[in-house]
Amino acid sequence: MSSPLFDGRRAIVLAAVLLSTLTFPLSITGASLALPDIRSALGADLAAVQWVINAYNACFAAFLVVTGALADVLGRRRVFACGVGLFFLSGVLCAFAGDVAVLAGLRAAGGVGAAAAVTGGSSLLAETFSGAARKRAFGLLGTVLGVGTAFGPAVAGTLVELLGWRGVFAAPAVVAGLVLVLVPLLPAARAEAGRRVDGAGAVLFTVALLLVVTALVEGPERGFGSPVVVGAAVVAVVLGVVLVRVERRREAPLFDLGVLANRRFLAFAVAAGAIMAVLVPLLVYLPSYLITVVGVEASAAGWWLLPMTLPTVLLPSVGAEVAKRVPAVPLVAGAVAVCGAGAALLLVVDGDASPWRVVVPFVLVGVGAGVTNGLLDGLAIGSVAEDRAGTASGMFNTVRITGETVAIAVVGAVLAAVTGGGLAGPAYTGALHVVGAGLGVFALVVAVGVVALARGRVRVPSER
């Protein structure tokens, strides 16, 4: 008797979603490993080349909730197909881009496509599978995402060496093209009648986040007191205030801020955001340090990061077992602190670093992220009423990915400011030390905050 997980169209749905998911970590780490070559080939300054990373991440974070709502309104398969198609087109055009501004714009479009593919794909899985099969399907989804994160830097580094920087955009596009071939075979999903998208919330959040990233990326180049940077920051704050007021008055808000009134949920969401805020910026900027300062090849730089990324695949099951014996809050706070300790130990890294000098800080960051991978999702969503689980999941991922996106921009701004835009030589080593110390302090503060929040009185939002 065949398993329902691999029966007929279910197998096609699973294959399409898993293949598309595999491309997204590679797209992020690939671009980071290619940054030195992109900067040299296109003659771009640091602020411009940073947009190749930040445009993708900012649009991914900004459109994740929006495309999730659109999947309910327009249909899951349609949004998934549009997302994969946009990601495919972006990757193909990126491989031929001859200008850094064009490349950044195409990357922004790719981020929107990735957001639509992720939300549409997750919705397709939830609609196609049920019961134990659904748990196995989402378990495979998490495994594929972890494998992509763990081995993405090594694969991307190899692509850079073999095909040049354009290869890191072309390869994910090829995979996305294979997924597009499967789209006509996917089951057509019905849209929800009468469901509308909160357009005001979507626009306010998207513009505010993009303005925050703009202020952080352009600050070191233009000066943080320049009218453009100050204006972007001020408008972002104003839009954030307006967003809160608008969403509180909506009957069906895009962001259900009431979920954040649950302090235990908020503690776990903040912890997840903090861990990603430490892990992902290091994955983005350490490769360029290893290539330009330490002097290793792009492929070797990818392999050097394995001690940091591999625990995200190997340790989630360990974290689940530990959680059965250790209270959740100390475990989560401890994981955040361990992650921060690894970042702080980057103070030992210098231009003559060897893998043995960096293995301890890299492993600590990876362990902190790995033991809570998946665990935090369950703890956060399990802390709210069952009928709010879907809303809580959306808010949780929004907090986590927004934190990651802003952190990448902040770390990039610090590195640019300390190195004077050079990202090379002893100044880069000093800048990395500043970043490591800053991330360590940040993680420690968050770890204390998680304990304080989770010990507070839990308020369960009332139904509307």
N, C-alpha and C positions, 0 to 999 in steps of 0.2 A: 504494500500500500504506500503510495507516494506521500511525502510530507506536504502539507498545505503551503509550506514556505516556498516550495519549488514546483508548484502545480500550475501548469498553463500560464495564463497571463500574469499571475502573481510573480512568477519567476522573472518575467520581462520587466515588471514594475520594479522589482528589487534590483535587478541588474542595472537598469537605467539610473535609478537614484544613487546606487553605490558608486557607479562609474563617475557620475557628475560630482559626487562628494569628494572623490579622490583628487580632483583637479584643484580644489580651492586652496588647501594648504600649500600645494606646489606653486600656485600662482603668487602667493605671498612670499614664501621663502626664495622662490626663483628670482623674483625681482630684487630682493635684498642682496642676493649673491651677485647679481649682475650690475649693481649700482656703480662700482668703479669703472667697469667697461662702458656702461651707458654714458657716464659723465665724460669719459675720454672721447668716445666715438662721436657724441653729439655736441661736444664743446659746451656743456651746460654748467651753470654755477650750482652750488649746493642746494639752495632753496628750490630751484627749478627741478633738480633731480629727486629731491625728497617728495615732491608731489607725485612721482611715479608710484611711491609706496602709499602716501597718505590719501591720494585721491581714491584709490581702490578701497582702502579700509574705511574711509569716512562715508563713502556712498554705500558700502555694504552695510555698515551699522545704521545709517540713516534710513535706508529703504527696507530693512528687514521686517519691521512691524507693518509698514505700509503694504508691502507685497504679500504679507501674510493675510491681511484683510482683503486684498484684491483676490487672493486665491478663493476665499469664501464667496466673493461677489461674482467673479468672472468664471470660476471653475478651476480646479486644481491642475488638470492637465494643461490647460491653456496658459496659465501663469508659469508652470514648470517649463513648457516648451519655449515660451517667449524668453524666459530667463536663460536657458541653455543656449538658445539661438543668439541672444545678445552677447553672452559670454564668448561664444564661438567667434562671432564677427569681430568682437573687440580683440581677441587673441590673434586672429589672422592679420588684422590691420596693424596691431602693435609690432608684429614681426617685420613689417615693411616701413615703419615710421622713420622719418628722417629729421624730425624736429622734436625736442623734448616737450614742448607745450602740447603738441599733437599727441604725443605718447601719453602724457598725463591725462589728457581729455579722454583718450580711448580707454585708459585704465579706470577712469571714473565710470564710464559706461559698463565696463566689465564688472565693477563692484555692484552696480544696480542689477546686472544680469545674475550675478552670483547670489544676491539676496533673494531674487525671485525664484531661482532654481532651488535654493535651500528650503524656503518656506513652501513652495509648491511641491517639492519632492517629499518633505516630511508629511504634508497633508495627504499626498497620494498613498504613502505607506500606512498612515493611520486609517484611511478609508478602505484600503485593499485588504489589510490583515486585521484579525481580531484575536482576542484571548492570548494563548501562549505563543501563537505564531507572530503576533504583533510584537511581543516582547523580544522574540528572537530576531525579528527584522530590525528593530531599533538597536538591539545589541550589536548586530552586524554593522549597522550604520556608525555607531560609536567606535567600533573596532577599525573600520576603514578610515574614519577621520583621524584616529590616533596613529595609525600606520602612516597616513599621509603627512601628519605633523612630524612624526619621528624620523622618517626617511626622506622627507621632502628636501631638506638642505643638501643631503648627499646626492640625491638624484639631480637636483637643480645645479649643483656644482659641476657634476659630470656633463650636464647639458651645456653649460657655459663653456667648458673646455672643448667639447666636441663640435658644437654648433655655433658658438658665440652667444652674445647676450640675447639675440633675437630668438634663439632656440627655446628659452625659458617661457616665452609667450606662445610660440608655435606648438610646442608639445601639449600643453593643456587644451589648446584649441582643437588639436587632432582628436583627443579623447572626447571633447564636447561634441565634435562632429559625429563620432560613433554613437553617442547618446541620441543625437537628433534622428539618426536612422531608426532608432527604436520607438520614437515618439508616436508614430501612427499606430503602433501596436498596443499602446497604453489604453486602458479603459477610459472612456469619456466620463468625467465627473460632473455632476449637476451643480450649478450655482445655487446659492441659498436665496430664495425669493424674498424680496423686500429688504435685503441686507444692503447697507450703504457704508461707504468708507468715510471716515472722519477726515475730510480734506483739510480742514483748518489745522487740526492737530498734526497731520502729516507734514504740511508745509512749514509750520512753526518749528517743529523738531528738526526737520531736515536742514533748514536754513540756519538755525541756531548752531547746530553741530558743525556744519561746514564753516561758519564764521569763526568758531572757536579754533578749529584746525588751521584756518587761514591766519589768524593772529599768531599762533604758535610757530607756524612754518615761516612766515614772512618777518617775524620779529627780529631774529638775528641779522637778517640781511638789510632790512629797512631801518631797524632801531625800534625798540619796544615803545618809544614815545612818539613814533611817527603817526600822522593822522590816519593812515590806512589801518594800522594795527590797533590803535586806540579805538577807532570807530568800529572796527569789526568786533572787538571785545565788548564795547558798550551795547551795540545792537544785539549781540548774542545774549547778553544778560537780560535786556529788555524783552526779547522774544521768549526767553525762558520763563520770565514772570508771567507774560501773557499766556504762554502755553499752560501753565498751572491753572490760571483763572478759567481759561476756556475749557480745559478738560474736566474741571470740577463741575461744570454746568451742563456737560453733555449727557444725554441719556445713554448713548452707546459710544463712549470715548475710545480713542485709539490707545491711549495710555490710561489704564485704570489706576489712578494714583492712590485710591483707597487701599489697594493691596499693600502698599508701602507702609500703611499704618500698622501692619503686623510686624512688630519689632524683630521677631525671630526670623521671619522671611527676609526682612531687610538685612539682618546680620549675615545670613548665608549668601544673599545676592551681592552684598558689598565684598564679602570674602572672595567670591568667585571673580568679581571684577578686579580685585587687588592682585590675585594670583596671575591672572592674564596680563595685568598691567606690569608685572615684573617679567614674566616669561617671554611674551611676544616681542616687546621692544628689544630685548637682548637677542632674540632670534633674528630680528631685522638688522641690527647694527653691528653685532659681533662679527658676522662674515666679512664686512668691509674692513674691520680692524685687523682680522687675521690675514686678509689678503694684502692690504696696503702697508701695514706696520710689521707684522710678524713675518710676512713674505711667503706664505704658503699658497699653493695653487687653489683655484676655486673649488675643485673637487675635494681636496684635502680639508678645506675649511668646512665643507658640509659634513664630512666624517667627524671632524673635531667636535661638532655640536651634538653628536649622538649621546654622550653622557647626560646631556640636558633634555633631549627629546625622547629617548628610549623609555625612561620611566613612565611617560604618559601612556604607553601601551602596556607595560609590564605590571604596573602597580595598582590600577583601579580595583582589581579583584582583591588584592591585599588590603587596600583601604576599606573595602566592604566588609572583610573579615574583622579587621581591627575595630570597625564601628560597632560590631556586635558586643565588644568587650569594653570599649572606652566611650564615655559620654560624648555626644556629637560636638558640643560647643568647644570643649578643650581640644578635641581632635582637629577641628577646623582651624581654630586659632593657632594651634601648634603648627599646622601645615603652612599657614600664611607666614608665621615667624621663621620657619625653616627655609621657605622660599626667599624671604628677605635676607636671611643670614648668608645664603649662597650668593646673592647679589652683592652684599657688603664685602664678601671675601674676594671680590674682583679687584680689591686694593692690592692683592699680591701679583696681579698680572702686569707684565712689562713687555717691552718690545722684543725681548729675547725669550718670551714664554715658550714653554713646551707643553705637550698634552698633559704631562704629569703635574705641572703647576696649576693648570686650570681644571683638572678633573674633579677636585673636591667642590669648588663653588658651582660648577656645572651640574654635578650630581645632586647637590642640595636643592638647587632651583627645580630640577626635574622631579625630585622626590616630593617636594611640597606640592607641585602641580599634579603629579601622578596619583598620589593617594586620595586626592579629592576629586579626580576626574570622574564624573558621573555621580559620585556620592553627593556632591553639593546640589545637583539638580534635584535628586530625590528628596533631600532634606528640606530644601526650600519649598518645593511644590507640596510636599507632605505637611508643611506647617500651616497651610491655609485650608479653608473648607473645601470639600471635594468638588462642589459645583463651581468653584473658582479656579480649578486646576489649570484650565486652558489659558485663562487670563494671567495667572501667576507664571506660567511657563513663558509667555510672551514678555512679561515685565522682567523676569529673571534674565533671559537672554539679552534683552535690551540693555540692562545694567551692565552685564558682563562684557558685551561687545563694545558698548560705548566707552567703558573704562579702558579697554584695550586700545581703542582707536585714539583716545585723548592721550594716553600714556605714550604711544608711539610718537605722536606729535611733540609732546613735552620733552621726551628723551632726545629726539632729533634737534629740538631747539637748543637744549643744553649743550649737546655735542657741537653744534654749529657755533654757538656763542663762545665756548671755551677755546675751540680750535681756530677761531677767526674764519670759519668757513673752509678750513683746509682738510680736516679729517685725515691727517697724516702726521707721521713723526711723533716725537715725544709729547707734543700738545694733545694728540689723540689719546695717548696713554693716560695723561692727566685728566682729560675729559671723561674717559671711561671710569676712572677712579671716582670722580665726582658723581657720575650717574649711579655707580654701584652703591656708594654711601647714601645717596638720596633715596634710592629704591629700598635699601635696607631700613632706613628710618621710617619711610612711608609704610612698609609692611609691618613694622613693629607697632606703629600707631593704629593701623587697621586691626591687628590681632587683639590689641587691648580694647578697641572699639567693638569688635565682634562679641567679646565676653560681656561688655557693658550692655550692649543692645539686647543680646539674647537673654540676659537675666532680668530685663525689664518686663513689665506686664504686657502680655500679648493681647492685642486688640484685634478681633476678627471683624473685618468690614461687614457691615450689614448689606443685605441685598437691596438693589435699587427698586 
